């Protein structure tokens, strides 16, 4: 048991147990006794508390990070300091760090690596949009929860760590592997530094190794500046080239050659992820797409004891039951004495009851008098404030606070949505004020709509609070007409309530309208027709046309015609324009001059430039040269390397 366990910080956070240790801080699991939930408390180490500039940066950066609300960023709830203890209260993530996962199981499956990197890129773009740069992206700062959702931790202290720790020391040997070249070289840090670090993390997830490693931090830093990492295929020959392209761009030495934004990197990763899903067999990723959060454990049966009324002297015990002995063989005096004792006991009980009644009435009168004697004060408006600030404000003016929670997608979690009574009213000191606190977006498990009728799918989504997004139609043999073929997001994904869900619905192939694919490339035309269920496609190539080579210049049936999905479609594809070659004559007279002259005739036509005659001729000789011209042609006549004459053919 550590010294911190069992302590209560800020009269609210009870430390339960340690969950992690870092170079600057220690992390504990704690119970938020106000909101009755588990949180993580990160406490700054004692050796840093005397540095005032560092403490101010700790507070300022943590408050900036608290503005970040994203599913892949650990939420920060509070920043506190008391009795020389400075700590951040944040979301507790039930899972493990990406570093632990990689150490435990080695490189991830490509799909998982791309999925995690895609979510991290989206989170970084969210932060960069708010002018916050993490500066220390690495697997140690990335938590993976039970749903395999990554969450970036240490926003707020990352910048502080990088400014307080020298790069070229052994104390940062764990971080130097993820530093960008500009960080290693001492240049200013930009958002692209985070992109470089994310590229390192993706490389490690795919290969199980960091791209640069050495015996000292200095050696590793120099590798970031000078070396090129080994290719992904040296570790796994089956990794697609598209991933190597992402790695190469993210790890470019010059920031100008890198992704300009995290959103650009996200787009490439998102496209790769979708392609993996489309090319895989359904069962390959069924487990991946079906992971859900672990169910909360059921509460145990309440325990307690039977109240023992027989305990001596306990207030509230029932009156004593008196057992009278038979009056046989007793004298008159004994009977009179016993009767007197009974009467005395009864009188005493009556007095006790009367005293109790008087005490209760006095308490009631005192309580009523106290109510009427309390001051009437204005109720402060605390809507829009954090629950901690709101409670403090109300308690300072003498009110008690009751907390309720509601989901609200527009209000940051932990902030007050409404209060009862409202801020414009007046109440007696000591009155109870009810605050409704936001729980943020309500996340629901996406239902499985595949196989349902379109009408049933629409009804299901509406009942759960979702909206129908883009609906597309295509024909798939063997599937029921008007049934759902695909959905996005996929079933069992945790998705915010109110999200739009895109559907692909099977249509009747007996009554199709031919789409217009004229001018489209062949591959795109085949894709459009295939999505309608048209598989019998005949392609006539090399149709000479002025249209771009490889585009559709004819189709049968024509666009807009009614068509049965099992019929045949004929496409004509342009081979481009190929002009004919013709024979023509070029005539020139060698100009006057002394002796023989070097003569050259050059032809320019659609096939380019070429020499058609070269030799030595005397002045006055007429030259008539036959040339084969393709398209528009022009000949040039040179003597002694000087242009003498030019003619169009």
C-alpha positions in Angstrom: 0.0 0.0 0.0 1.4 3.4 -1.0 1.4 6.6 1.1 -1.3 8.1 -1.2 -3.8 5.2 -1.1 -6.9 6.1 0.9 -6.2 9.9 0.9 -8.9 12.3 -0.2 -7.8 15.2 -2.4 -9.8 18.4 -2.7 -12.5 16.9 -0.4 -13.6 14.9 -3.4 -11.2 12.5 -5.0 -10.4 9.4 -2.9 -7.2 7.7 -4.1 -7.7 3.9 -4.6 -4.5 2.5 -6.1 -1.6 3.4 -8.3 -2.0 2.7 -12.0 1.1 4.2 -13.6 4.4 6.0 -13.0 6.1 8.5 -15.3 9.1 10.8 -15.2 7.2 13.9 -14.1 4.1 12.5 -12.4 2.4 9.5 -10.8 -1.1 8.3 -11.9 -3.7 6.8 -9.5 -7.1 5.4 -9.9 -9.5 7.4 -7.7 -13.2 7.7 -6.8 -14.9 11.0 -7.6 -17.2 11.0 -4.5 -19.2 13.9 -5.8 -20.2 12.3 -9.1 -19.7 8.7 -8.0 -17.4 7.6 -10.8 -13.9 6.4 -11.3 -11.3 8.9 -12.5 -7.5 9.0 -13.0 -5.5 11.4 -10.9 -2.1 12.5 -12.2 0.0 14.0 -9.4 3.1 16.0 -10.1 6.2 14.7 -8.5 7.5 16.6 -5.4 10.8 17.6 -7.0 9.0 19.8 -9.5 6.7 21.8 -7.1 9.2 24.5 -6.3 9.6 25.6 -9.9 7.0 28.4 -10.2 7.3 28.7 -14.0 6.8 25.0 -14.4 3.8 24.9 -12.1 2.2 27.8 -14.0 2.8 26.0 -17.3 1.4 22.8 -15.8 -1.8 24.6 -14.9 -2.0 26.6 -18.2 -1.3 23.7 -20.5 -3.7 21.3 -18.6 -6.5 23.9 -18.9 -5.8 24.2 -22.6 -5.9 20.5 -23.0 -9.2 20.5 -21.1 -10.7 22.2 -24.2 -10.1 19.1 -26.3 -13.2 17.0 -26.5 -12.6 14.0 -28.8 -13.3 10.2 -28.5 -9.5 9.5 -29.0 -8.2 12.1 -26.5 -8.3 11.4 -22.7 -10.7 14.0 -21.3 -9.4 16.3 -18.5 -12.0 17.1 -15.8 -10.1 19.3 -13.3 -6.8 20.9 -12.4 -6.1 21.4 -8.7 -3.4 22.4 -6.2 -3.6 22.0 -2.4 -1.0 21.6 0.3 1.9 21.5 -2.1 0.2 18.8 -4.2 -0.6 19.6 -7.8 -2.7 17.2 -9.8 -4.8 16.7 -12.9 -8.1 14.8 -12.8 -8.9 13.0 -16.0 -10.9 10.3 -17.6 -10.0 6.8 -16.4 -9.4 4.5 -19.4 -9.9 0.8 -18.6 -7.3 -0.8 -20.8 -3.5 -0.7 -21.4 -0.9 1.5 -23.2 -0.1 0.8 -26.8 3.5 0.2 -25.6 2.3 -2.6 -23.3 0.2 -4.1 -26.1 3.2 -4.2 -28.5 5.5 -5.6 -25.9 3.0 -8.3 -25.1 2.0 -9.4 -28.6 4.4 -7.9 -31.1 3.4 -6.2 -34.3 -0.4 -5.7 -34.9 -2.4 -7.0 -37.8 -2.3 -4.3 -40.6 -6.0 -3.6 -40.2 -5.6 -2.8 -36.5 -2.5 -0.7 -37.0 -4.3 1.4 -39.7 -7.5 1.6 -37.6 -5.5 2.9 -34.6 -3.4 5.3 -36.6 -6.5 6.7 -38.4 -8.2 7.5 -35.1 -5.0 9.1 -33.7 -4.6 11.3 -36.8 -8.2 12.5 -36.4 -7.5 13.3 -32.7 -4.3 15.2 -33.6 -6.2 17.3 -36.2 -8.7 18.2 -33.5 -5.9 19.4 -31.3 -4.0 21.2 -34.0 -7.2 23.1 -35.0 -7.1 24.5 -31.5 -3.4 25.4 -31.7 -2.3 22.6 -29.3 0.6 20.5 -30.3 1.3 17.3 -28.3 5.1 17.2 -28.9 5.4 13.7 -27.4 3.4 11.2 -29.4 4.6 7.7 -28.6 3.0 4.3 -27.6 3.6 5.1 -24.0 1.2 8.0 -24.2 -1.5 6.1 -26.1 -4.1 4.1 -24.2 -6.2 1.4 -25.8 -9.5 0.6 -24.2 -11.6 -2.5 -24.4 -13.2 -1.4 -27.6 -9.8 -1.0 -29.2 -10.3 2.8 -29.3 -7.0 4.6 -28.9 -6.9 7.6 -26.6 -4.0 10.1 -26.5 -2.9 11.0 -22.9 -0.5 13.6 -21.5 -1.9 16.6 -23.5 -0.8 19.6 -21.5 2.3 18.3 -19.9 4.0 17.1 -23.1 5.1 20.6 -24.1 6.3 21.0 -20.5 8.3 17.8 -20.6 10.0 18.7 -23.9 11.0 22.1 -22.5 12.4 20.8 -19.2 14.3 17.8 -20.4 17.4 17.8 -22.5 17.1 15.7 -25.7 20.7 14.3 -25.5 20.5 12.6 -22.1 19.7 9.1 -21.1 16.6 10.3 -19.3 14.7 10.6 -22.5 16.0 7.5 -24.3 12.4 6.2 -24.4 11.2 9.4 -26.1 14.0 10.1 -28.5 12.9 7.3 -30.7 9.8 9.2 -31.6 11.3 12.7 -32.0 11.0 14.6 -35.3 14.2 15.7 -37.0 13.4 19.3 -36.2 13.0 18.4 -32.5 16.2 16.4 -32.5 18.0 19.3 -34.3 16.6 22.0 -31.9 14.4 23.7 -34.5 10.9 25.1 -33.7 8.2 22.5 -33.2 5.1 22.5 -35.5 2.0 20.4 -36.0 4.0 18.4 -38.5 6.3 17.3 -35.7 3.3 15.3 -34.3 2.7 13.9 -37.8 6.3 12.6 -37.9 5.9 11.0 -34.4 2.6 9.4 -35.5 4.4 7.9 -38.6 7.0 6.4 -36.2 4.2 4.9 -34.1 2.5 3.4 -37.2 5.8 2.0 -38.3 6.3 0.3 -34.9 2.7 -1.1 -34.9 3.3 -2.7 -38.4 6.8 -4.1 -37.8 7.2 -4.4 -34.1 10.3 -2.2 -34.3 11.1 1.5 -34.2 12.8 2.7 -37.4 15.8 4.1 -35.7 17.6 2.5 -32.7 21.1 3.0 -31.2 23.1 2.7 -28.0 22.8 6.4 -27.0 20.1 9.1 -27.4 22.6 11.1 -29.4 23.0 8.3 -31.9 19.3 7.9 -32.3 18.7 11.6 -32.8 21.4 11.7 -35.5 19.6 8.9 -37.3 16.4 11.0 -37.4 18.4 13.7 -39.1 20.4 11.6 -41.6 19.2 8.0 -42.0 16.3 6.4 -44.0 14.3 3.7 -42.3 14.2 0.1 -43.6 11.2 -0.6 -45.8 8.1 -2.3 -44.4 8.5 -5.2 -46.7 11.8 -6.2 -45.1 9.7 -7.1 -42.0 6.5 -8.3 -43.7 6.4 -8.8 -47.5 2.6 -8.8 -47.6 2.2 -5.2 -46.4 0.6 -3.1 -49.2 2.7 -0.5 -51.0 0.1 2.1 -50.0 1.2 1.8 -46.4 4.8 2.3 -47.4 3.7 5.5 -49.2 2.1 6.8 -46.0 5.2 6.0 -43.9 7.5 7.7 -46.5 5.4 10.9 -46.5 4.9 11.0 -42.7 8.7 10.4 -42.0 10.0 12.9 -44.5 13.1 14.7 -43.1 11.9 18.1 -44.4 8.5 19.2 -43.0 7.7 20.6 -46.4 7.7 17.1 -47.9 5.5 15.7 -45.1 1.8 15.7 -44.8 0.7 19.3 -44.5 -2.0 18.4 -41.9 -3.0 15.4 -39.8 -6.2 15.4 -41.8 -4.3 14.6 -45.0 -2.7 11.6 -43.3 -6.1 10.6 -41.9 -7.6 10.6 -45.4 -4.9 8.3 -46.8 -5.2 5.9 -43.8 -9.0 6.0 -44.1 -8.9 5.0 -47.8 -6.5 2.1 -47.0 -8.7 0.9 -44.1 -11.8 0.9 -46.3 -10.0 -1.0 -49.1 -8.9 -3.6 -46.5 -12.5 -4.1 -45.5 -13.7 -4.3 -49.1 -11.1 -6.8 -50.1 -11.3 -9.0 -47.1 -13.7 -12.0 -46.5 -16.4 -10.9 -44.1 -15.5 -13.3 -41.3 -11.9 -12.1 -41.4 -12.9 -8.8 -39.6 -16.1 -10.0 -37.9 -14.4 -10.2 -34.5 -12.7 -6.8 -35.0 -15.9 -5.0 -35.9 -17.9 -6.7 -33.2 -16.0 -5.8 -30.1 -18.1 -4.1 -27.5 -17.4 -2.7 -24.0 -17.4 -5.2 -21.1 -20.6 -5.3 -19.2 -20.6 -3.7 -15.8 -20.4 -6.2 -13.0 -23.7 -6.8 -11.1 -23.9 -5.3 -7.6 -23.6 -7.9 -4.9 -26.4 -8.6 -2.4 -26.6 -6.0 0.4 -25.2 -7.2 3.8 -26.2 -6.2 7.3 -27.3 -7.6 10.7 -30.6 -8.1 12.5 -31.2 -5.3 15.0 -31.1 -6.6 18.6 -33.8 -4.9 20.6 -32.7 -6.7 23.7 -29.5 -4.6 24.1 -29.6 -2.8 27.4 -30.2 1.0 27.4 -31.0 1.3 23.7 -33.4 4.1 22.8 -36.4 3.0 20.9 -36.8 -0.4 22.5 -40.4 -1.4 23.0 -42.0 -1.0 26.4 -41.3 -3.8 28.8 -44.0 -6.5 29.0 -45.0 -7.1 32.6 -46.0 -10.6 33.6 -48.3 -10.6 36.6 -48.0 -13.5 39.0 -51.3 -15.2 40.2 -52.7 -13.7 43.3 -53.3 -17.0 45.1 -51.9 -17.4 48.6 -51.1 -13.6 48.9 -52.1 -11.3 51.7 -54.2 -8.2 51.1 -51.2 -6.0 51.8 -49.1 -7.8 49.2 -51.8 -7.4 46.6 -52.2 -3.6 47.5 -48.4 -3.1 47.3 -48.2 -4.8 43.8 -51.2 -2.8 42.5 -49.5 0.5 43.8 -46.3 -0.5 42.0 -48.2 -1.1 38.7 -49.9 2.3 39.0 -46.6 4.1 39.7 -45.0 2.4 36.6 -48.0 3.4 34.4 -47.8 7.0 35.7 -44.1 7.1 34.9 -44.6 5.9 31.4 -47.3 8.5 30.8 -44.9 11.2 31.9 -42.2 9.9 29.6 -44.6 9.9 26.7 -45.7 13.5 27.5 -42.1 14.6 27.7 -41.3 13.0 24.4 -44.2 14.8 22.8 -43.2 18.1 24.2 -39.6 17.6 22.9 -40.9 16.8 19.4 -43.1 19.9 19.3 -40.3 22.1 20.6 -38.0 20.8 17.8 -40.6 21.5 15.2 -41.1 25.0 16.5 -37.4 25.6 16.6 -37.0 24.3 13.0 -39.9 26.4 11.7 -38.5 29.4 13.5 -35.1 28.8 12.0 -36.6 28.7 8.5 -38.3 32.0 9.0 -35.3 33.5 10.6 -32.9 32.6 7.6 -32.0 35.3 5.1 -33.5 35.3 1.6 -30.6 35.5 -1.0 -30.3 35.6 -4.8 -29.6 32.2 -6.5 -26.5 32.6 -8.7 -26.8 31.4 -12.3 -24.2 28.7 -12.8 -25.4 27.3 -16.1 -22.4 26.8 -18.4 -19.9 26.5 -15.6 -18.0 23.3 -14.6 -19.7 21.3 -11.9 -16.8 22.0 -9.5 -17.0 25.8 -10.0 -20.8 25.7 -9.9 -20.9 23.8 -6.6 -18.3 26.1 -5.1 -20.3 29.2 -6.1 -23.6 28.0 -4.7 -22.1 26.7 -1.4 -20.3 30.0 -0.8 -23.6 31.8 -0.6 -25.1 29.2 1.7 -27.0 26.7 -0.6 -26.8 23.0 -0.7 -26.3 21.2 -4.0 -27.9 18.1 -5.5 -26.5 16.7 -8.8 -28.2 15.0 -11.7 -26.7 14.0 -15.1 -28.1 14.0 -18.6 -26.6 13.4 -22.1 -26.2 16.5 -24.1 -24.2 16.6 -27.4 -23.8 20.4 -27.3 -22.4 20.8 -23.8 -19.0 19.6 -22.7 -19.1 16.7 -20.2 -18.9 17.9 -16.6 -20.5 21.3 -17.3 -23.9 22.5 -16.0 -26.8 22.3 -18.5 -29.6 23.7 -16.3 -30.4 24.4 -12.6 -33.5 24.4 -10.5 -34.4 26.9 -9.3 -33.1 29.2 -12.0 -30.6 32.0 -11.4 -33.2 34.8 -11.5 -35.0 33.5 -8.4 -34.5 34.0 -4.6 -34.3 31.3 -2.0 -33.7 31.0 1.8 -30.1 30.2 2.8 -29.6 26.5 3.1 -32.1 25.7 0.4 -31.2 22.8 -2.1 -30.3 23.7 -5.6 -30.5 21.0 -8.2 -27.8 21.0 -11.0 -28.1 19.0 -14.2 -24.6 18.1 -15.4 -23.8 17.1 -19.0 -22.6 13.6 -19.7 -21.7 14.6 -23.3 -22.6 12.6 -26.4 -24.7 9.5 -25.8 -22.8 6.6 -27.4 -25.0 3.7 -28.6 -24.2 0.3 -30.1 -25.0 0.4 -33.8 -27.6 -2.3 -34.7 -27.1 -4.9 -37.3 -29.2 -3.8 -40.3 -27.8 -6.1 -43.0 -30.6 -8.5 -44.2 -33.4 -6.3 -42.9 -35.9 -4.8 -45.3 -35.3 -1.1 -46.0 -38.5 -0.1 -44.2 -37.6 -2.1 -41.1 -34.0 -0.7 -41.1 -35.4 2.9 -41.3 -37.8 2.2 -38.4 -35.1 0.6 -36.3 -32.7 3.6 -36.8 -35.5 6.1 -36.0 -36.4 4.2 -32.8 -32.8 4.3 -31.6 -32.3 7.9 -32.4 -30.2 7.6 -35.6 -31.0 9.2 -39.0 -30.8 7.6 -42.4 -28.0 9.0 -44.4 -27.1 8.3 -48.1 -29.0 5.4 -49.7 -27.6 3.8 -52.7 -29.0 0.8 -54.7 -27.3 -2.1 -56.4 -28.2 -5.6 -57.5 -26.7 -8.7 -55.9 -27.7 -12.1 -57.1 -29.4 -14.2 -54.4 -30.3 -11.2 -52.2 -33.9 -10.2 -51.4 -35.1 -7.1 -53.2 -35.2 -4.0 -51.0 -33.1 -5.7 -48.4 -30.1 -3.9 -46.8 -26.8 -5.1 -48.2 -24.3 -2.9 -46.4 -24.3 -0.2 -43.7 -21.8 2.4 -42.5 -21.0 2.6 -39.6 -20.8 -1.1 -39.2 -22.9 -3.1 -36.7 -21.9 -3.1 -33.0 -19.7 0.0 -33.5 -20.1 2.6 -30.7 -21.7 5.5 -32.5 -23.0 8.9 -31.2 -26.8 9.1 -31.0 -28.2 11.2 -33.8 -25.5 10.1 -36.3 -26.4 9.5 -39.9 -26.2 5.9 -41.2 -25.5 5.2 -44.9 -27.2 2.2 -46.5 -26.8 0.1 -49.6 -30.1 -1.5 -50.7 -30.6 -4.4 -53.1 -32.8 -3.4 -56.1 -34.9 -5.4 -58.6 -32.8 -6.2 -61.6 -35.8 -6.6 -63.9 -36.4 -2.9 -64.2 -33.1 -1.0 -64.5 -32.4 2.3 -66.2 -29.2 2.3 -68.1 -26.8 4.8 -66.5 -24.9 7.3 -68.7 -21.2 6.2 -68.8 -20.3 8.0 -72.0 -17.0 9.7 -71.6 -16.1 7.7 -68.5 -13.0 5.6 -68.3 -13.5 1.8 -68.9 -12.8 0.8 -65.3 -15.2 3.4 -63.9 -17.9 2.4 -66.4 -17.5 -1.3 -65.4 -17.8 -0.4 -61.7 -21.0 1.6 -62.2 -22.6 -1.2 -64.3 -21.4 -3.9 -61.9 -23.0 -2.1 -58.9 -26.3 -2.4 -60.7 -25.8 -6.1 -61.1 -24.9 -6.0 -64.8 -22.1 -8.5 -65.3 -22.4 -9.4 -69.0 -20.3 -6.5 -70.5 -18.7 -6.8 -74.0 -16.0 -4.3 -74.7 -15.1 -3.2 -78.3 -11.7 -1.6 -78.2 -9.7 0.5 -80.7 -12.6 2.5 -82.1 -10.8 5.4 -83.7 -12.2 8.7 -82.2 -11.2 12.2 -81.3 -12.2 11.4 -77.7 -9.5 10.6 -75.1 -8.0 7.1 -75.5 -9.6 4.6 -73.2 -12.9 6.4 -72.7 -16.4 5.1 -73.6 -17.6 6.5 -76.9 -20.6 4.2 -77.5 -23.0 2.0 -75.5 -25.8 -0.4 -76.3 -28.5 -0.1 -74.8 -28.2 3.7 -74.7 -28.2 5.7 -71.5 -31.7 6.1 -70.1 -33.2 2.9 -71.7 -35.1 0.4 -69.6 -33.0 -2.7 -69.1 -33.1 -6.1 -67.4 -30.1 -6.7 -65.2 -29.3 -10.1 -66.7 -29.0 -8.7 -70.2 -25.8 -7.8 -72.2 -24.2 -4.4 -72.5 -21.8 -3.5 -75.3 -19.3 -0.7 -74.8 -17.2 0.9 -77.4 -13.8 2.3 -76.2 -11.9 5.1 -78.0 -8.4 4.2 -79.2 -7.7 7.9 -79.9 -7.2 9.6 -83.3 -4.5 8.0 -85.6 -3.9 10.3 -88.7 -2.8 8.6 -91.9 0.7 9.0 -93.4 1.1 10.4 -97.0 4.1 10.7 -99.4 5.1 14.2 -100.4 8.2 15.9 -102.1 10.4 18.6 -100.7 12.4 20.6 -103.3 15.3 23.0 -102.6 18.1 24.6 -104.6 21.6 24.8 -103.1 22.6 28.5 -102.8 25.7 29.9 -104.4 29.0 29.5 -102.7 32.5 28.2 -103.2 33.0 24.5 -103.2 30.7 21.8 -101.9 28.3 22.6 -99.1 26.9 20.5 -96.3 23.2 20.1 -96.9 20.6 18.9 -94.4 16.7 18.5 -94.7 14.7 18.1 -91.4 11.1 17.1 -91.3 8.6 18.0 -88.4 5.2 16.3 -88.3 2.9 14.5 -85.8 5.5 11.8 -85.3 8.1 14.4 -84.2 11.3 15.7 -85.7 13.7 13.7 -87.9 16.4 14.2 -90.6 15.3 13.0 -94.0 18.4 14.0 -96.1 22.0 14.8 -95.4 24.9 15.2 -97.9 27.4 17.4 -99.7 26.2 19.3 -102.8 27.6 22.0 -105.2 25.9 25.4 -105.6 22.9 25.5 -107.9 22.0 21.8 -107.5 18.2 21.2 -107.2 17.4 18.6 -104.6 14.0 16.9 -104.7 13.5 14.7 -101.6 10.5 12.3 -101.1 9.2 12.3 -97.4 6.5 10.4 -95.6 4.4 12.9 -93.6 1.9 12.1 -90.8 -0.6 14.9 -90.1 0.6 18.5 -90.5 4.2 18.6 -91.8 7.0 21.2 -92.2 10.5 20.8 -93.8 13.6 22.9 -93.1 16.6 23.3 -95.5 20.0 23.9 -93.9 23.4 24.6 -95.6 26.5 24.6 -93.6 24.4 24.4 -90.4 22.5 27.6 -91.3 18.7 27.6 -92.0 18.2 28.6 -95.7 14.5 27.9 -96.3 11.4 26.5 -94.6 8.3 25.0 -96.2 4.9 23.6 -95.1 3.8 20.3 -96.7 
